[in-house]
Amino acid sequence: MNWQTKINYLLGHLIGVSFFDGRGTSAVLCYTQIGELFLMEYLYHKQFALKHYEFQLIQEIPPFPASYE
């Protein structure tokens, strides 16, 4: 399934994002707007940043798997 078709189900969830240039990030998907994703990414210590990425840069967006103890 193409990531654009499942994007609404991932809003508010922790996701991984892989980019076409080989980079990746993990973040909470906050919202989408006019061809961009807005993600809340962890920086360090107690700092977070709202970042945005254009759809054309993104290769795949999988949700984080459930963790089991």
BALOBA-1460 file (C-alpha; in Angstrom, 3 decimals):
// residues 69
<rec num="1" residu="m" x="0.000" y="0.000" z="0.000"/>
<rec num="2" residu="n" x="1.272" y="3.442" z="-0.936"/>
<rec num="3" residu="w" x="2.140" y="5.566" z="2.115"/>
<rec num="4" residu="q" x="-0.108" y="8.442" z="0.938"/>
<rec num="5" residu="t" x="-3.183" y="6.200" z="1.170"/>
<rec num="6" residu="k" x="-2.546" y="5.324" z="4.828"/>
<rec num="7" residu="i" x="-1.384" y="8.746" z="6.037"/>
<rec num="8" residu="n" x="-4.680" y="9.701" z="7.717"/>
<rec num="9" residu="y" x="-4.551" y="6.546" z="9.856"/>
<rec num="10" residu="l" x="-1.066" y="7.463" z="11.084"/>
<rec num="11" residu="l" x="-1.900" y="10.964" z="12.363"/>
<rec num="12" residu="g" x="-0.886" y="11.271" z="16.018"/>
<rec num="13" residu="h" x="1.187" y="8.069" z="15.921"/>
<rec num="14" residu="l" x="4.895" y="7.384" z="16.100"/>
<rec num="15" residu="i" x="6.234" y="6.665" z="12.612"/>
<rec num="16" residu="g" x="9.460" y="6.079" z="10.778"/>
<rec num="17" residu="v" x="10.173" y="8.092" z="7.640"/>
<rec num="18" residu="s" x="12.623" y="7.002" z="4.974"/>
<rec num="19" residu="f" x="13.699" y="9.536" z="2.386"/>
<rec num="20" residu="f" x="14.824" y="8.915" z="-1.175"/>
<rec num="21" residu="d" x="18.300" y="10.270" z="-0.340"/>
<rec num="22" residu="g" x="18.912" y="7.483" z="2.210"/>
<rec num="23" residu="r" x="18.229" y="9.469" z="5.367"/>
<rec num="24" residu="g" x="15.548" y="8.593" z="7.868"/>
<rec num="25" residu="t" x="13.875" y="9.893" z="10.983"/>
<rec num="26" residu="s" x="11.346" y="8.855" z="13.585"/>
<rec num="27" residu="a" x="8.697" y="11.200" z="14.897"/>
<rec num="28" residu="v" x="5.045" y="11.715" z="15.725"/>
<rec num="29" residu="l" x="2.995" y="12.636" z="12.672"/>
<rec num="30" residu="c" x="1.172" y="15.850" z="13.606"/>
<rec num="31" residu="y" x="-0.614" y="16.786" z="10.381"/>
<rec num="32" residu="t" x="-0.350" y="17.170" z="6.630"/>
<rec num="33" residu="q" x="-0.915" y="20.280" z="4.578"/>
<rec num="34" residu="i" x="-0.592" y="20.976" z="0.841"/>
<rec num="35" residu="g" x="1.975" y="18.300" z="-0.014"/>
<rec num="36" residu="e" x="3.917" y="18.453" z="3.267"/>
<rec num="37" residu="l" x="4.151" y="16.356" z="6.424"/>
<rec num="38" residu="f" x="4.585" y="18.032" z="9.794"/>
<rec num="39" residu="l" x="6.435" y="15.898" z="12.334"/>
<rec num="40" residu="m" x="7.344" y="16.397" z="15.981"/>
<rec num="41" residu="e" x="10.929" y="15.128" z="16.237"/>
<rec num="42" residu="y" x="13.023" y="14.635" z="19.350"/>
<rec num="43" residu="l" x="16.248" y="16.662" z="19.337"/>
<rec num="44" residu="y" x="18.001" y="16.090" z="22.664"/>
<rec num="45" residu="h" x="17.602" y="16.514" z="26.412"/>
<rec num="46" residu="k" x="14.022" y="17.843" z="26.721"/>
<rec num="47" residu="q" x="13.819" y="19.516" z="23.330"/>
<rec num="48" residu="f" x="11.525" y="18.713" z="20.429"/>
<rec num="49" residu="a" x="11.047" y="20.435" z="17.088"/>
<rec num="50" residu="l" x="8.154" y="20.608" z="14.655"/>
<rec num="51" residu="k" x="9.669" y="19.912" z="11.229"/>
<rec num="52" residu="h" x="8.085" y="19.702" z="7.816"/>
<rec num="53" residu="y" x="9.017" y="17.667" z="4.750"/>
<rec num="54" residu="e" x="7.664" y="17.741" z="1.211"/>
<rec num="55" residu="f" x="5.890" y="14.599" z="0.001"/>
<rec num="56" residu="q" x="8.245" y="14.289" z="-2.978"/>
<rec num="57" residu="l" x="11.207" y="13.665" z="-0.631"/>
<rec num="58" residu="i" x="9.567" y="10.703" z="1.117"/>
<rec num="59" residu="q" x="9.978" y="7.101" z="0.027"/>
<rec num="60" residu="e" x="8.100" y="5.231" z="2.787"/>
<rec num="61" residu="i" x="6.350" y="5.799" z="6.117"/>
<rec num="62" residu="p" x="5.879" y="2.709" z="8.281"/>
<rec num="63" residu="p" x="4.209" y="2.874" z="11.701"/>
<rec num="64" residu="f" x="6.243" y="1.762" z="14.692"/>
<rec num="65" residu="p" x="5.558" y="-1.841" z="15.645"/>
<rec num="66" residu="a" x="4.010" y="-2.655" z="18.998"/>
<rec num="67" residu="s" x="6.504" y="-3.472" z="21.734"/>
<rec num="68" residu="y" x="6.131" y="-6.580" z="23.836"/>
<rec num="69" residu="e" x="7.562" y="-7.301" z="27.252"/>
